[in-house]
Amino acid sequence: MTSAGARRVGDLAVGAVALGAMNLAGEGRPARAEAVRTIHAALEAGVRLIDVADVYGLHGGDAHHGEALVAEALASWPGEAWVATKGGVRRTARDPAAEDWVHQGDPAYLRRACEASLAALGVEAIDLYFLHAVDARVPIEESVGALAALRREGKVRRLGVSNVSAAELARARREAPIVAVQNEASPFVAPEPALLEACEAADLAFLAYAPLGGWRAGRIAHEAPLRRAADALGATPHEVALAWLLGTSPSLVAVAGATKPENARSSARAARLRLSAELRAALDAAYRPAEG
Ligand SMILES: NC(=O)c1ccc[n+]([C@@H]2O[C@H](COP(=O)([O-])OP(=O)(O)OC[C@H]3O[C@@H](n4cnc5c(N)ncnc54)[C@H](OP(=O)(O)O)[C@@H]3O)[C@@H](O)[C@H]2O)c1
């Protein structure tokens, strides 16, 4: 276990907390000006990595809305910041009740997706490009091989894989120089131990998505172990949750979503929050009992 601090994604020095832009672009999203204010609040608070995907937008269309929004916010940001985006998932159905997140990982599709992301972001090269998910119909070697070709052509600078197992990561790494994994991790969801160990051993970043629990994030405020630690530290339960999660691995970067500037600032503060060994042990016992 380690304390939260600066982290690396390949050669990039990023803060321990990145901003996730999914909810800034999807259903229930804030007005555009408020979304830009939220991104700027994160950057002003020290965040350097913004996570987005081509598919972050409204149901049944509106693809690339999130990328265009991030581009707009960065155009008026004078400092250094990097963008991670993803290809390999499409939304198709127009029926809001339908399960419409379709995995598509064939090389031709990934090339089209990447080129559309380049246009939406208005850049010549993407800082960090993820295979969003493995397509069960396409061997991961083929999907990652397509990403490696895009990297050789200078269209993407760094590669990552998302929603993978340790075994899939090992296969991907044989095809391309992967620098990051993006999988779910939070107090409520433990990452696959072998996957986290592989990231630590190979110096890959583990970008923890939905670090506050995603759709369960409202529960954080009511969790007794987090509330007790928050009271002791003069912090919020959400900040404690992120600080605790960051301490579970030196490879971990928390990709916290926010649609309000104050939440973006609060999550950024969590990178500097220190937990005593006693508080950490109590949280480990509550949220990772199997590892004790
Ligand atoms: N690779 C993938 O397949 C994948 C899948 C899912 C998500 N992601 C990435 O992960 C990011 C985060 O996921 P997520 O947004 O679903 O879940 P999350 O970060 O776990 O939780 C976001 C929720 O927590 C609230 N919140 C955030 N910071 C807070 C704070 N400091 N204090 C109080 N409340 C706070 C937000 O409120 P407000 O919105 O009101 O500010 C929102 O309701 C996404 O934006 C996306 O970039 C990736």
The ligand as a Gaussian input file, in Angstrom:
#p B3LYP/6-31G(d) Opt

LIG

0 1
 N      -13.627000       2.533000     -19.906000
 C      -14.901000       2.371000     -19.644000
 O      -15.558000       1.423000     -20.107000
 C      -15.567000       3.332000     -18.704000
 C      -16.838000       3.006000     -18.157000
 C      -17.418000       3.930000     -17.286000
 C      -16.770000       5.123000     -16.968000
 N      -15.557000       5.402000     -17.534000
 C      -14.823000       6.649000     -17.204000
 O      -14.852000       6.840000     -15.803000
 C      -15.318000       8.145000     -15.522000
 C      -15.965000       8.194000     -14.154000
 O      -17.071000       7.326000     -14.095000
 P      -18.498000       7.772000     -13.526000
 O      -18.646000       9.244000     -13.726000
 O      -19.509000       6.856000     -14.075000
 O      -18.410000       7.423000     -11.997000
 P      -17.697000       8.034000     -10.702000
 O      -16.551000       8.886000     -11.071000
 O      -17.465000       6.891000      -9.803000
 O      -18.842000       8.891000     -10.024000
 C      -19.359000      10.071000     -10.566000
 C      -20.436000      10.560000      -9.610000
 O      -19.820000      11.003000      -8.398000
 C      -20.131000      12.342000      -8.162000
 N      -18.903000      12.981000      -7.675000
 C      -17.717000      13.037000      -8.323000
 N      -16.784000      13.623000      -7.553000
 C      -17.398000      13.940000      -6.380000
 C      -16.955000      14.562000      -5.196000
 N      -15.680000      14.931000      -5.040000
 N      -17.835000      14.722000      -4.175000
 C      -19.117000      14.327000      -4.319000
 N      -19.601000      13.722000      -5.432000
 C      -18.746000      13.535000      -6.456000
 C      -20.570000      12.917000      -9.488000
 O      -21.442000      13.981000      -9.248000
 P      -21.739000      15.179000     -10.290000
 O      -21.907000      14.555000     -11.630000
 O      -22.988000      15.771000      -9.732000
 O      -20.573000      16.154000     -10.257000
 C      -21.228000      11.723000     -10.134000
 O      -22.557000      11.568000      -9.657000
 C      -16.240000       8.461000     -16.712000
 O      -16.471000       9.847000     -16.857000
 C      -15.453000       7.880000     -17.838000
 O      -14.443000       8.798000     -18.241000
 C      -14.948000       4.525000     -18.381000

